[in-house]
Amino acid sequence: MLRKALYEAANSALFQLKRPFALQLWGGKMAGAKGAKRAGTFVTPKLLHYSIRFG
C-alpha cells in the first residue's frame, strides 16, 4: 500500500508539477534514457528518502 502511494506520488511529481526541482530534473533525464515507467520507479526511493529526511 505504501509502495503504491509512493509510486503515484513520484509520477505526479515527475509529470504534473509545473515548477521544476532537482528530483524532477533528475527523473526527467531518467525518463529520457530509460522510459517514463522506469523513471517513476527510480524516483520512488529518492522520494521516500526525502520524505523521511525532511519530514
Secondary structure by P-SEA (a helix, b strand, c coil): caaaaaaaaaaaaccccccccaaaaaaaaaaacccaaaaaaaaaaaaaaaaaacc
